[in-house]
Amino acid sequence: MVCVGNICRSPMAEVVFAQRLTARGVKAQVESAGIGADEGRPAAPLAQELVRERGLDLSGHVSRQLTQELVADFELVLVMEERLKKAVEHMFPEARGRVQALGRFGKFDIPDPWGGPRADYERVLRLIDRGLDDYEKALWS
């Protein structure tokens, strides 16, 4: 899961997707990073609060920069916005074909809620759910 700062969208998407895969009995590694991450930062307090309300935990999250090694380790790289898909493919041309927008099927981006009110984070979490729903339908139907 990839966003810009790796403190809001991608960490939330990481734990939600990991939970969904576990519920399906799928063993998979899910991680997150940012293309402009200030490394070593915790997840945003509102991101932590919202996922905690779902029984998930981001308290140990530490932001990190997306690297070539990290991209190489994954078969699928899901980004929060179409512009991030282009950026990741530009940074790591070898990843073309494995980078997809989370809102690809519904043709939507997941906006950055950083600095906004709780409602912005709630909207982002709903869009993450919607994108994951679409991917689950595509992968398991």
N, CA, C and O atoms as CSV, one atom per row, in Angstrom:
chain,resi,resn,atom,element,x,y,z
A,1,MET,N,N,0.850,-1.164,0.000
A,1,MET,CA,C,0.000,0.000,0.000
A,1,MET,C,C,0.896,1.226,0.000
A,1,MET,O,O,1.815,1.329,0.812
A,2,VAL,N,N,0.630,2.157,-0.910
A,2,VAL,CA,C,1.517,3.312,-1.055
A,2,VAL,C,C,0.710,4.605,-1.115
A,2,VAL,O,O,-0.276,4.715,-1.842
A,3,CYS,N,N,1.164,5.582,-0.322
A,3,CYS,CA,C,0.651,6.951,-0.412
A,3,CYS,C,C,1.860,7.867,-0.420
A,3,CYS,O,O,2.931,7.455,-0.865
A,4,VAL,N,N,1.726,9.075,0.048
A,4,VAL,CA,C,2.855,10.011,0.038
A,4,VAL,C,C,3.646,9.910,1.333
A,4,VAL,O,O,4.829,9.569,1.308
A,5,GLY,N,N,3.014,10.202,2.461
A,5,GLY,CA,C,3.742,10.282,3.722
A,5,GLY,C,C,3.795,9.023,4.555
A,5,GLY,O,O,4.571,8.944,5.507
A,6,ASN,N,N,2.976,8.028,4.213
A,6,ASN,CA,C,2.907,6.760,4.932
A,6,ASN,C,C,2.527,6.948,6.400
A,6,ASN,O,O,3.055,6.274,7.284
A,7,ILE,N,N,1.596,7.885,6.643
A,7,ILE,CA,C,1.118,8.069,8.014
A,7,ILE,C,C,-0.417,8.071,8.116
A,7,ILE,O,O,-0.959,8.014,9.220
A,8,CYS,N,N,-1.113,8.136,6.985
A,8,CYS,CA,C,-2.582,8.154,7.021
A,8,CYS,C,C,-3.164,7.019,6.182
A,8,CYS,O,O,-3.547,5.972,6.703
A,9,ARG,N,N,-3.222,7.253,4.869
A,9,ARG,CA,C,-3.940,6.339,3.978
A,9,ARG,C,C,-3.324,4.951,3.882
A,9,ARG,O,O,-4.006,3.952,4.112
A,10,SER,N,N,-2.056,4.882,3.548
A,10,SER,CA,C,-1.468,3.554,3.322
A,10,SER,C,C,-1.392,2.707,4.592
A,10,SER,O,O,-1.604,1.498,4.506
A,11,PRO,N,N,-1.101,3.276,5.766
A,11,PRO,CA,C,-1.148,2.417,6.958
A,11,PRO,C,C,-2.559,1.895,7.255
A,11,PRO,O,O,-2.724,0.741,7.650
A,12,MET,N,N,-3.577,2.748,7.064
A,12,MET,CA,C,-4.941,2.280,7.282
A,12,MET,C,C,-5.273,1.164,6.300
A,12,MET,O,O,-5.829,0.136,6.685
A,13,ALA,N,N,-4.930,1.369,5.031
A,13,ALA,CA,C,-5.203,0.355,4.015
A,13,ALA,C,C,-4.447,-0.939,4.318
A,13,ALA,O,O,-4.972,-2.032,4.110
A,14,GLU,N,N,-3.226,-0.811,4.807
A,14,GLU,CA,C,-2.413,-1.984,5.145
A,14,GLU,C,C,-3.111,-2.869,6.175
A,14,GLU,O,O,-3.262,-4.071,5.953
A,15,VAL,N,N,-3.535,-2.293,7.289
A,15,VAL,CA,C,-4.124,-3.123,8.355
A,15,VAL,C,C,-5.507,-3.637,7.972
A,15,VAL,O,O,-5.879,-4.747,8.354
A,16,VAL,N,N,-6.273,-2.847,7.224
A,16,VAL,CA,C,-7.598,-3.297,6.802
A,16,VAL,C,C,-7.470,-4.455,5.807
A,16,VAL,O,O,-8.185,-5.451,5.917
A,17,PHE,N,N,-6.563,-4.324,4.839
A,17,PHE,CA,C,-6.380,-5.386,3.848
A,17,PHE,C,C,-5.834,-6.651,4.503
A,17,PHE,O,O,-6.267,-7.758,4.183
A,18,ALA,N,N,-4.886,-6.486,5.417
A,18,ALA,CA,C,-4.332,-7.644,6.114
A,18,ALA,C,C,-5.433,-8.381,6.879
A,18,ALA,O,O,-5.478,-9.611,6.870
A,19,GLN,N,N,-6.315,-7.635,7.538
A,19,GLN,CA,C,-7.428,-8.250,8.270
A,19,GLN,C,C,-8.351,-9.009,7.318
A,19,GLN,O,O,-8.783,-10.122,7.621
A,20,ARG,N,N,-8.650,-8.409,6.175
A,20,ARG,CA,C,-9.530,-9.063,5.202
A,20,ARG,C,C,-8.909,-10.358,4.673
A,20,ARG,O,O,-9.591,-11.373,4.539
A,21,LEU,N,N,-7.628,-10.310,4.381
A,21,LEU,CA,C,-6.957,-11.519,3.876
A,21,LEU,C,C,-6.963,-12.629,4.921
A,21,LEU,O,O,-7.214,-13.792,4.605
A,22,THR,N,N,-6.686,-12.258,6.162
A,22,THR,CA,C,-6.701,-13.240,7.253
A,22,THR,C,C,-8.086,-13.858,7.382
A,22,THR,O,O,-8.209,-15.070,7.562
A,23,ALA,N,N,-9.125,-13.040,7.290
A,23,ALA,CA,C,-10.496,-13.540,7.392
A,23,ALA,C,C,-10.821,-14.527,6.271
A,23,ALA,O,O,-11.642,-15.427,6.452
A,24,ARG,N,N,-10.183,-14.360,5.122
A,24,ARG,CA,C,-10.373,-15.269,3.988
A,24,ARG,C,C,-9.480,-16.501,4.076
A,24,ARG,O,O,-9.595,-17.419,3.265
A,25,GLY,N,N,-8.598,-16.514,5.056
A,25,GLY,CA,C,-7.664,-17.625,5.180
A,25,GLY,C,C,-6.490,-17.521,4.223
A,25,GLY,O,O,-5.808,-18.511,3.958
A,26,VAL,N,N,-6.257,-16.325,3.707
A,26,VAL,CA,C,-5.157,-16.099,2.764
A,26,VAL,C,C,-3.934,-15.639,3.540
A,26,VAL,O,O,-3.985,-14.661,4.286
A,27,LYS,N,N,-2.838,-16.356,3.352
A,27,LYS,CA,C,-1.578,-15.952,3.981
A,27,LYS,C,C,-0.838,-15.078,2.989
A,27,LYS,O,O,-0.402,-15.544,1.936
A,28,ALA,N,N,-0.702,-13.815,3.331
A,28,ALA,CA,C,-0.016,-12.870,2.451
A,28,ALA,C,C,0.633,-11.788,3.294
A,28,ALA,O,O,0.175,-11.477,4.393
A,29,GLN,N,N,1.669,-11.241,2.781
A,29,GLN,CA,C,2.366,-10.147,3.451
A,29,GLN,C,C,1.806,-8.835,2.912
A,29,GLN,O,O,1.777,-8.621,1.701
A,30,VAL,N,N,1.364,-7.961,3.806
A,30,VAL,CA,C,0.849,-6.651,3.435
A,30,VAL,C,C,1.676,-5.618,4.187
A,30,VAL,O,O,1.796,-5.677,5.411
A,31,GLU,N,N,2.240,-4.677,3.453
A,31,GLU,CA,C,3.041,-3.617,4.061
A,31,GLU,C,C,2.694,-2.295,3.400
A,31,GLU,O,O,1.977,-2.253,2.400
A,32,SER,N,N,3.211,-1.220,3.970
A,32,SER,CA,C,2.948,0.093,3.395
A,32,SER,C,C,4.206,0.945,3.407
A,32,SER,O,O,5.146,0.702,4.164
A,33,ALA,N,N,4.193,1.959,2.535
A,33,ALA,CA,C,5.316,2.899,2.427
A,33,ALA,C,C,4.797,4.155,1.737
A,33,ALA,O,O,3.663,4.198,1.259
A,34,GLY,N,N,5.649,5.173,1.695
A,34,GLY,CA,C,5.287,6.421,1.039
A,34,GLY,C,C,6.357,6.853,0.053
A,34,GLY,O,O,7.534,6.530,0.213
A,35,ILE,N,N,5.934,7.587,-0.969
A,35,ILE,CA,C,6.916,8.056,-1.955
A,35,ILE,C,C,7.630,9.321,-1.484
A,35,ILE,O,O,8.632,9.731,-2.069
A,36,GLY,N,N,7.112,9.929,-0.432
A,36,GLY,CA,C,7.740,11.122,0.126
A,36,GLY,C,C,7.714,11.080,1.639
A,36,GLY,O,O,7.487,12.092,2.302
A,37,ALA,N,N,7.949,9.898,2.170
A,37,ALA,CA,C,7.809,9.700,3.614
A,37,ALA,C,C,8.959,10.323,4.394
A,37,ALA,O,O,10.126,10.226,4.017
A,38,ASP,N,N,8.584,10.962,5.489
A,38,ASP,CA,C,9.532,11.402,6.505
A,38,ASP,C,C,9.651,10.196,7.430
A,38,ASP,O,O,8.794,9.984,8.288
A,39,GLU,N,N,10.699,9.415,7.261
A,39,GLU,CA,C,10.801,8.123,7.935
A,39,GLU,C,C,10.796,8.238,9.452
A,39,GLU,O,O,11.323,9.185,10.036
A,40,GLY,N,N,10.172,7.227,10.068
A,40,GLY,CA,C,10.183,7.113,11.515
A,40,GLY,C,C,9.016,7.756,12.240
A,40,GLY,O,O,9.015,7.818,13.469
A,41,ARG,N,N,8.025,8.235,11.504
A,41,ARG,CA,C,6.869,8.876,12.138
A,41,ARG,C,C,5.765,7.865,12.432
A,41,ARG,O,O,5.591,6.906,11.681
A,42,PRO,N,N,5.024,8.070,13.509
A,42,PRO,CA,C,3.882,7.183,13.791
A,42,PRO,C,C,2.717,7.509,12.856
A,42,PRO,O,O,2.702,8.552,12.202
A,43,ALA,N,N,1.765,6.617,12.806
A,43,ALA,CA,C,0.541,6.891,12.051
A,43,ALA,C,C,-0.176,8.077,12.684
A,43,ALA,O,O,-0.075,8.308,13.889
A,44,ALA,N,N,-0.893,8.816,11.867
A,44,ALA,CA,C,-1.645,9.975,12.342
A,44,ALA,C,C,-2.628,9.550,13.435
A,44,ALA,O,O,-3.226,8.477,13.342
A,45,PRO,N,N,-2.801,10.370,14.459
A,45,PRO,CA,C,-3.710,10.008,15.561
A,45,PRO,C,C,-5.124,9.636,15.103
A,45,PRO,O,O,-5.707,8.684,15.620
A,46,LEU,N,N,-5.677,10.374,14.142
A,46,LEU,CA,C,-7.031,10.036,13.682
A,46,LEU,C,C,-7.048,8.716,12.924
A,46,LEU,O,O,-8.028,7.976,13.011
A,47,ALA,N,N,-6.000,8.405,12.192
A,47,ALA,CA,C,-5.906,7.112,11.509
A,47,ALA,C,C,-5.873,5.997,12.548
A,47,ALA,O,O,-6.566,4.989,12.407
A,48,GLN,N,N,-5.069,6.179,13.587
A,48,GLN,CA,C,-4.990,5.181,14.648
A,48,GLN,C,C,-6.343,4.989,15.333
A,48,GLN,O,O,-6.768,3.867,15.606
A,49,GLU,N,N,-6.999,6.104,15.601
A,49,GLU,CA,C,-8.291,6.053,16.302
A,49,GLU,C,C,-9.341,5.297,15.484
A,49,GLU,O,O,-10.056,4.448,16.016
A,50,LEU,N,N,-9.427,5.609,14.196
A,50,LEU,CA,C,-10.449,4.971,13.369
A,50,LEU,C,C,-10.225,3.475,13.212
A,50,LEU,O,O,-11.181,2.702,13.281
A,51,VAL,N,N,-8.985,3.051,13.004
A,51,VAL,CA,C,-8.764,1.609,12.858
A,51,VAL,C,C,-8.891,0.899,14.206
A,51,VAL,O,O,-9.295,-0.262,14.261
A,52,ARG,N,N,-8.548,1.590,15.289
A,52,ARG,CA,C,-8.720,1.008,16.633
A,52,ARG,C,C,-10.201,0.718,16.883
A,52,ARG,O,O,-10.540,-0.279,17.522
A,53,GLU,N,N,-11.077,1.581,16.383
A,53,GLU,CA,C,-12.516,1.362,16.522
A,53,GLU,C,C,-12.975,0.097,15.792
A,53,GLU,O,O,-14.056,-0.426,16.064
A,54,ARG,N,N,-12.153,-0.385,14.870
A,54,ARG,CA,C,-12.433,-1.642,14.155
A,54,ARG,C,C,-11.682,-2.819,14.772
A,54,ARG,O,O,-11.714,-3.931,14.244
A,55,GLY,N,N,-11.020,-2.572,15.873
A,55,GLY,CA,C,-10.259,-3.630,16.515
A,55,GLY,C,C,-8.886,-3.851,15.915
A,55,GLY,O,O,-8.264,-4.887,16.149
A,56,LEU,N,N,-8.406,-2.883,15.142
A,56,LEU,CA,C,-7.092,-2.986,14.495
A,56,LEU,C,C,-6.114,-2.049,15.196
A,56,LEU,O,O,-6.518,-1.133,15.913
A,57,ASP,N,N,-4.831,-2.290,14.979
A,57,ASP,CA,C,-3.818,-1.544,15.720
A,57,ASP,C,C,-2.760,-0.949,14.803
A,57,ASP,O,O,-2.120,-1.663,14.031
A,58,LEU,N,N,-2.585,0.348,14.892
A,58,LEU,CA,C,-1.518,1.050,14.171
A,58,LEU,C,C,-0.509,1.670,15.131
A,58,LEU,O,O,0.333,2.468,14.720
A,59,SER,N,N,-0.591,1.310,16.393
A,59,SER,CA,C,0.269,1.967,17.388
A,59,SER,C,C,1.759,1.722,17.143
A,59,SER,O,O,2.592,2.540,17.536
A,60,GLY,N,N,2.098,0.616,16.504
A,60,GLY,CA,C,3.504,0.324,16.235
A,60,GLY,C,C,3.976,0.755,14.862
A,60,GLY,O,O,5.123,0.508,14.488
A,61,HIS,N,N,3.088,1.406,14.103
A,61,HIS,CA,C,3.458,1.813,12.745
A,61,HIS,C,C,4.558,2.866,12.759
A,61,HIS,O,O,4.544,3.795,13.566
A,62,VAL,N,N,5.510,2.700,11.845
A,62,VAL,CA,C,6.588,3.668,11.650
A,62,VAL,C,C,6.676,3.938,10.155
A,62,VAL,O,O,6.847,3.011,9.364
A,63,SER,N,N,6.560,5.201,9.767
A,63,SER,CA,C,6.578,5.542,8.345
A,63,SER,C,C,7.922,5.202,7.717
A,63,SER,O,O,8.972,5.237,8.359
A,64,ARG,N,N,7.839,4.870,6.423
A,64,ARG,CA,C,9.069,4.577,5.680
A,64,ARG,C,C,8.901,4.939,4.216
A,64,ARG,O,O,7.792,5.039,3.691
A,65,GLN,N,N,10.021,5.128,3.595
A,65,GLN,CA,C,10.095,5.502,2.190
A,65,GLN,C,C,9.977,4.250,1.319
A,65,GLN,O,O,10.523,3.198,1.650
A,66,LEU,N,N,9.271,4.376,0.223
A,66,LEU,CA,C,9.209,3.289,-0.752
A,66,LEU,C,C,10.577,3.157,-1.415
A,66,LEU,O,O,11.156,4.146,-1.863
A,67,THR,N,N,11.083,1.938,-1.473
A,67,THR,CA,C,12.403,1.680,-2.065
A,67,THR,C,C,12.284,0.648,-3.182
A,67,THR,O,O,11.277,-0.048,-3.310
A,68,GLN,N,N,13.322,0.573,-3.971
A,68,GLN,CA,C,13.368,-0.412,-5.045
A,68,GLN,C,C,13.271,-1.831,-4.484
A,68,GLN,O,O,12.601,-2.689,-5.059
A,69,GLU,N,N,13.943,-2.067,-3.363
A,69,GLU,CA,C,13.913,-3.389,-2.744
A,69,GLU,C,C,12.502,-3.751,-2.286
A,69,GLU,O,O,12.052,-4.882,-2.466
A,70,LEU,N,N,11.821,-2.790,-1.701
A,70,LEU,CA,C,10.465,-3.036,-1.234
A,70,LEU,C,C,9.534,-3.324,-2.406
A,70,LEU,O,O,8.729,-4.254,-2.345
A,71,VAL,N,N,9.637,-2.540,-3.464
A,71,VAL,CA,C,8.807,-2.754,-4.650
A,71,VAL,C,C,9.074,-4.141,-5.239
A,71,VAL,O,O,8.146,-4.824,-5.674
A,72,ALA,N,N,10.325,-4.547,-5.251
A,72,ALA,CA,C,10.695,-5.845,-5.832
A,72,ALA,C,C,10.122,-7.014,-5.031
A,72,ALA,O,O,9.920,-8.098,-5.578
A,73,ASP,N,N,9.860,-6.803,-3.746
A,73,ASP,CA,C,9.370,-7.877,-2.879
A,73,ASP,C,C,7.884,-8.198,-3.057
A,73,ASP,O,O,7.408,-9.209,-2.540
A,74,PHE,N,N,7.148,-7.353,-3.781
A,74,PHE,CA,C,5.695,-7.519,-3.841
A,74,PHE,C,C,5.182,-7.717,-5.259
A,74,PHE,O,O,5.657,-7.094,-6.209
A,75,GLU,N,N,4.195,-8.605,-5.376
A,75,GLU,CA,C,3.563,-8.876,-6.667
A,75,GLU,C,C,2.570,-7.785,-7.050
A,75,GLU,O,O,2.302,-7.570,-8.232
A,76,LEU,N,N,2.024,-7.099,-6.048
A,76,LEU,CA,C,1.025,-6.065,-6.281
A,76,LEU,C,C,1.349,-4.866,-5.404
A,76,LEU,O,O,1.574,-5.002,-4.202
A,77,VAL,N,N,1.371,-3.694,-6.019
A,77,VAL,CA,C,1.607,-2.442,-5.310
A,77,VAL,C,C,0.360,-1.587,-5.526
A,77,VAL,O,O,0.101,-1.124,-6.637
A,78,LEU,N,N,-0.404,-1.382,-4.461
A,78,LEU,CA,C,-1.631,-0.588,-4.560
A,78,LEU,C,C,-1.366,0.819,-4.060
A,78,LEU,O,O,-0.876,1.016,-2.948
A,79,VAL,N,N,-1.694,1.796,-4.895
A,79,VAL,CA,C,-1.478,3.204,-4.560
A,79,VAL,C,C,-2.821,3.889,-4.357
A,79,VAL,O,O,-3.850,3.421,-4.843
A,80,MET,N,N,-2.797,4.998,-3.637
A,80,MET,CA,C,-4.037,5.671,-3.261
A,80,MET,C,C,-4.596,6.605,-4.335
A,80,MET,O,O,-5.771,6.968,-4.293
A,81,GLU,N,N,-3.761,6.991,-5.290
A,81,GLU,CA,C,-4.204,7.912,-6.337
A,81,GLU,C,C,-3.566,7.522,-7.658
A,81,GLU,O,O,-2.481,6.941,-7.690
A,82,GLU,N,N,-4.245,7.843,-8.737
A,82,GLU,CA,C,-3.714,7.557,-10.074
A,82,GLU,C,C,-2.382,8.265,-10.300
A,82,GLU,O,O,-1.491,7.706,-10.939
A,83,ARG,N,N,-2.233,9.481,-9.791
A,83,ARG,CA,C,-0.961,10.197,-9.977
A,83,ARG,C,C,0.186,9.489,-9.258
A,83,ARG,O,O,1.336,9.574,-9.689
A,84,LEU,N,N,-0.122,8.794,-8.170
A,84,LEU,CA,C,0.900,8.033,-7.467
A,84,LEU,C,C,1.311,6.804,-8.265
A,84,LEU,O,O,2.465,6.379,-8.197
A,85,LYS,N,N,0.388,6.235,-9.013
A,85,LYS,CA,C,0.724,5.109,-9.893
A,85,LYS,C,C,1.778,5.557,-10.885
A,85,LYS,O,O,2.779,4.873,-11.094
A,86,LYS,N,N,1.549,6.703,-11.491
A,86,LYS,CA,C,2.514,7.229,-12.469
A,86,LYS,C,C,3.850,7.538,-11.806
A,86,LYS,O,O,4.908,7.272,-12.376
A,87,ALA,N,N,3.799,8.095,-10.611
A,87,ALA,CA,C,5.034,8.436,-9.899
A,87,ALA,C,C,5.838,7.181,-9.547
A,87,ALA,O,O,7.054,7.148,-9.736
A,88,VAL,N,N,5.164,6.162,-9.041
A,88,VAL,CA,C,5.865,4.926,-8.668
A,88,VAL,C,C,6.450,4.261,-9.911
A,88,VAL,O,O,7.585,3.785,-9.883
A,89,GLU,N,N,5.690,4.226,-10.990
A,89,GLU,CA,C,6.198,3.629,-12.224
A,89,GLU,C,C,7.370,4.421,-12.796
A,89,GLU,O,O,8.273,3.845,-13.403
A,90,HIS,N,N,7.358,5.722,-12.608
A,90,HIS,CA,C,8.485,6.552,-13.051
A,90,HIS,C,C,9.716,6.278,-12.189
A,90,HIS,O,O,10.827,6.156,-12.704
A,91,MET,N,N,9.514,6.183,-10.884
A,91,MET,CA,C,10.618,5.927,-9.957
A,91,MET,C,C,11.176,4.516,-10.114
A,91,MET,O,O,12.381,4.299,-9.994
A,92,PHE,N,N,10.287,3.558,-10.384
A,92,PHE,CA,C,10.661,2.145,-10.459
A,92,PHE,C,C,10.052,1.526,-11.714
A,92,PHE,O,O,9.050,0.818,-11.618
A,93,PRO,N,N,10.630,1.775,-12.887
A,93,PRO,CA,C,10.041,1.279,-14.142
A,93,PRO,C,C,9.829,-0.235,-14.163
A,93,PRO,O,O,8.929,-0.730,-14.841
A,94,GLU,N,N,10.647,-0.956,-13.428
A,94,GLU,CA,C,10.511,-2.416,-13.389
A,94,GLU,C,C,9.215,-2.855,-12.709
A,94,GLU,O,O,8.837,-4.024,-12.798
A,95,ALA,N,N,8.535,-1.935,-12.035
A,95,ALA,CA,C,7.284,-2.265,-11.341
A,95,ALA,C,C,6.059,-2.135,-12.237
A,95,ALA,O,O,4.955,-2.491,-11.824
A,96,ARG,N,N,6.234,-1.634,-13.449
A,96,ARG,CA,C,5.078,-1.476,-14.344
A,96,ARG,C,C,4.335,-2.801,-14.481
A,96,ARG,O,O,4.938,-3.863,-14.635
A,97,GLY,N,N,3.024,-2.706,-14.421
A,97,GLY,CA,C,2.192,-3.894,-14.490
A,97,GLY,C,C,1.823,-4.430,-13.116
A,97,GLY,O,O,0.838,-5.157,-12.979
A,98,ARG,N,N,2.602,-4.080,-12.094
A,98,ARG,CA,C,2.311,-4.517,-10.723
A,98,ARG,C,C,1.774,-3.377,-9.876
A,98,ARG,O,O,1.359,-3.594,-8.737
A,99,VAL,N,N,1.776,-2.156,-10.420
A,99,VAL,CA,C,1.300,-0.984,-9.688
A,99,VAL,C,C,-0.110,-0.653,-10.167
A,99,VAL,O,O,-0.348,-0.456,-11.359
A,100,GLN,N,N,-1.031,-0.596,-9.220
A,100,GLN,CA,C,-2.421,-0.297,-9.552
A,100,GLN,C,C,-2.994,0.660,-8.512
A,100,GLN,O,O,-2.580,0.656,-7.352
A,101,ALA,N,N,-3.942,1.471,-8.938
A,101,ALA,CA,C,-4.638,2.362,-8.013
A,101,ALA,C,C,-5.686,1.546,-7.251
A,101,ALA,O,O,-6.372,0.708,-7.837
A,102,LEU,N,N,-5.805,1.792,-5.954
A,102,LEU,CA,C,-6.798,1.085,-5.147
A,102,LEU,C,C,-8.211,1.380,-5.653
A,102,LEU,O,O,-9.089,0.521,-5.568
A,103,GLY,N,N,-8.433,2.570,-6.172
A,103,GLY,CA,C,-9.746,2.937,-6.707
A,103,GLY,C,C,-9.904,2.645,-8.183
A,103,GLY,O,O,-10.801,3.184,-8.833
A,104,ARG,N,N,-9.051,1.807,-8.714
A,104,ARG,CA,C,-9.021,1.499,-10.152
A,104,ARG,C,C,-10.383,1.091,-10.706
A,104,ARG,O,O,-10.831,1.643,-11.711
A,105,PHE,N,N,-11.039,0.141,-10.068
A,105,PHE,CA,C,-12.278,-0.393,-10.623
A,105,PHE,C,C,-13.423,0.616,-10.540
A,105,PHE,O,O,-14.265,0.682,-11.435
A,106,GLY,N,N,-13.450,1.393,-9.473
A,106,GLY,CA,C,-14.491,2.406,-9.314
A,106,GLY,C,C,-14.107,3.760,-9.883
A,106,GLY,O,O,-14.883,4.714,-9.828
A,107,LYS,N,N,-12.895,3.836,-10.434
A,107,LYS,CA,C,-12.379,5.072,-11.039
A,107,LYS,C,C,-12.415,6.244,-10.053
A,107,LYS,O,O,-12.964,7.304,-10.355
A,108,PHE,N,N,-11.819,6.037,-8.864
A,108,PHE,CA,C,-11.744,7.119,-7.885
A,108,PHE,C,C,-10.370,7.120,-7.234
A,108,PHE,O,O,-9.685,6.099,-7.175
A,109,ASP,N,N,-9.990,8.279,-6.754
A,109,ASP,CA,C,-8.779,8.435,-5.967
A,109,ASP,C,C,-9.158,8.484,-4.494
A,109,ASP,O,O,-10.299,8.781,-4.141
A,110,ILE,N,N,-8.190,8.191,-3.649
A,110,ILE,CA,C,-8.383,8.283,-2.208
A,110,ILE,C,C,-7.572,9.495,-1.752
A,110,ILE,O,O,-6.346,9.422,-1.683
A,111,PRO,N,N,-8.241,10.611,-1.438
A,111,PRO,CA,C,-7.537,11.859,-1.128
A,111,PRO,C,C,-6.802,11.811,0.209
A,111,PRO,O,O,-7.169,11.061,1.113
A,112,ASP,N,N,-5.786,12.606,0.308
A,112,ASP,CA,C,-4.982,12.674,1.529
A,112,ASP,C,C,-5.753,13.452,2.604
A,112,ASP,O,O,-6.092,14.615,2.390
A,113,PRO,N,N,-6.033,12.829,3.751
A,113,PRO,CA,C,-6.785,13.520,4.792
A,113,PRO,C,C,-5.908,14.326,5.753
A,113,PRO,O,O,-6.426,14.998,6.645
A,114,TRP,N,N,-4.593,14.265,5.582
A,114,TRP,CA,C,-3.658,14.881,6.528
A,114,TRP,C,C,-4.059,16.321,6.847
A,114,TRP,O,O,-4.253,17.138,5.948
A,115,GLY,N,N,-4.177,16.609,8.119
A,115,GLY,CA,C,-4.502,17.958,8.568
A,115,GLY,C,C,-5.984,18.261,8.584
A,115,GLY,O,O,-6.398,19.319,9.057
A,116,GLY,N,N,-6.787,17.342,8.072
A,116,GLY,CA,C,-8.221,17.579,8.020
A,116,GLY,C,C,-8.934,17.032,9.246
A,116,GLY,O,O,-8.313,16.441,10.130
A,117,PRO,N,N,-10.238,17.237,9.290
A,117,PRO,CA,C,-11.028,16.761,10.425
A,117,PRO,C,C,-11.283,15.260,10.339
A,117,PRO,O,O,-10.972,14.615,9.338
A,118,ARG,N,N,-11.848,14.730,11.397
A,118,ARG,CA,C,-12.172,13.309,11.463
A,118,ARG,C,C,-13.012,12.866,10.260
A,118,ARG,O,O,-12.822,11.765,9.745
A,119,ALA,N,N,-13.923,13.706,9.819
A,119,ALA,CA,C,-14.779,13.349,8.685
A,119,ALA,C,C,-13.956,13.011,7.444
A,119,ALA,O,O,-14.334,12.130,6.672
A,120,ASP,N,N,-12.844,13.698,7.248
A,120,ASP,CA,C,-11.977,13.404,6.101
A,120,ASP,C,C,-11.372,12.008,6.229
A,120,ASP,O,O,-11.302,11.268,5.248
A,121,TYR,N,N,-10.944,11.651,7.416
A,121,TYR,CA,C,-10.368,10.325,7.657
A,121,TYR,C,C,-11.431,9.241,7.512
A,121,TYR,O,O,-11.156,8.163,6.985
A,122,GLU,N,N,-12.642,9.525,7.979
A,122,GLU,CA,C,-13.737,8.572,7.837
A,122,GLU,C,C,-14.043,8.323,6.365
A,122,GLU,O,O,-14.279,7.188,5.953
A,123,ARG,N,N,-14.038,9.398,5.577
A,123,ARG,CA,C,-14.281,9.272,4.128
A,123,ARG,C,C,-13.195,8.421,3.485
A,123,ARG,O,O,-13.483,7.558,2.656
A,124,VAL,N,N,-11.943,8.669,3.870
A,124,VAL,CA,C,-10.820,7.900,3.330
A,124,VAL,C,C,-10.985,6.420,3.663
A,124,VAL,O,O,-10.767,5.565,2.805
A,125,LEU,N,N,-11.363,6.116,4.882
A,125,LEU,CA,C,-11.537,4.718,5.278
A,125,LEU,C,C,-12.677,4.064,4.496
A,125,LEU,O,O,-12.581,2.895,4.124
A,126,ARG,N,N,-13.750,4.808,4.246
A,126,ARG,CA,C,-14.844,4.276,3.416
A,126,ARG,C,C,-14.357,3.995,1.996
A,126,ARG,O,O,-14.721,2.977,1.407
A,127,LEU,N,N,-13.533,4.894,1.441
A,127,LEU,CA,C,-13.007,4.689,0.089
A,127,LEU,C,C,-12.030,3.512,0.048
A,127,LEU,O,O,-12.008,2.760,-0.926
A,128,ILE,N,N,-11.233,3.352,1.089
A,128,ILE,CA,C,-10.341,2.190,1.172
A,128,ILE,C,C,-11.177,0.914,1.161
A,128,ILE,O,O,-10.871,-0.025,0.426
A,129,ASP,N,N,-12.227,0.878,1.971
A,129,ASP,CA,C,-13.119,-0.288,1.995
A,129,ASP,C,C,-13.712,-0.545,0.615
A,129,ASP,O,O,-13.752,-1.685,0.152
A,130,ARG,N,N,-14.165,0.505,-0.031
A,130,ARG,CA,C,-14.774,0.367,-1.359
A,130,ARG,C,C,-13.762,-0.194,-2.366
A,130,ARG,O,O,-14.082,-1.093,-3.144
A,131,GLY,N,N,-12.546,0.344,-2.340
A,131,GLY,CA,C,-11.514,-0.149,-3.245
A,131,GLY,C,C,-11.167,-1.601,-2.969
A,131,GLY,O,O,-11.012,-2.393,-3.900
A,132,LEU,N,N,-11.044,-1.957,-1.691
A,132,LEU,CA,C,-10.748,-3.344,-1.339
A,132,LEU,C,C,-11.901,-4.272,-1.705
A,132,LEU,O,O,-11.674,-5.396,-2.152
A,133,ASP,N,N,-13.141,-3.806,-1.519
A,133,ASP,CA,C,-14.306,-4.596,-1.957
A,133,ASP,C,C,-14.188,-4.915,-3.434
A,133,ASP,O,O,-14.393,-6.056,-3.848
A,134,ASP,N,N,-13.854,-3.899,-4.233
A,134,ASP,CA,C,-13.735,-4.082,-5.692
A,134,ASP,C,C,-12.633,-5.074,-6.038
A,134,ASP,O,O,-12.811,-5.915,-6.920
A,135,TYR,N,N,-11.498,-4.983,-5.354
A,135,TYR,CA,C,-10.404,-5.920,-5.624
A,135,TYR,C,C,-10.780,-7.337,-5.202
A,135,TYR,O,O,-10.442,-8.301,-5.890
A,136,GLU,N,N,-11.478,-7.467,-4.076
A,136,GLU,CA,C,-11.903,-8.795,-3.650
A,136,GLU,C,C,-12.838,-9.418,-4.676
A,136,GLU,O,O,-12.720,-10.605,-4.982
A,137,LYS,N,N,-13.762,-8.633,-5.207
A,137,LYS,CA,C,-14.666,-9.135,-6.240
A,137,LYS,C,C,-13.875,-9.580,-7.477
A,137,LYS,O,O,-14.154,-10.626,-8.063
A,138,ALA,N,N,-12.890,-8.771,-7.859
A,138,ALA,CA,C,-12.102,-9.088,-9.044
A,138,ALA,C,C,-11.220,-10.322,-8.829
A,138,ALA,O,O,-11.035,-11.118,-9.749
A,139,LEU,N,N,-10.684,-10.479,-7.634
A,139,LEU,CA,C,-9.759,-11.577,-7.379
A,139,LEU,C,C,-10.443,-12.877,-6.983
A,139,LEU,O,O,-9.924,-13.956,-7.266
A,140,TRP,N,N,-11.611,-12.792,-6.326
A,140,TRP,CA,C,-12.221,-14.005,-5.779
A,140,TRP,C,C,-13.623,-14.299,-6.310
A,140,TRP,O,O,-14.344,-15.098,-5.712
A,141,SER,N,N,-14.018,-13.684,-7.398
A,141,SER,CA,C,-15.354,-14.017,-7.895
A,141,SER,C,C,-15.262,-14.799,-9.193
A,141,SER,O,O,-16.288,-15.170,-9.764
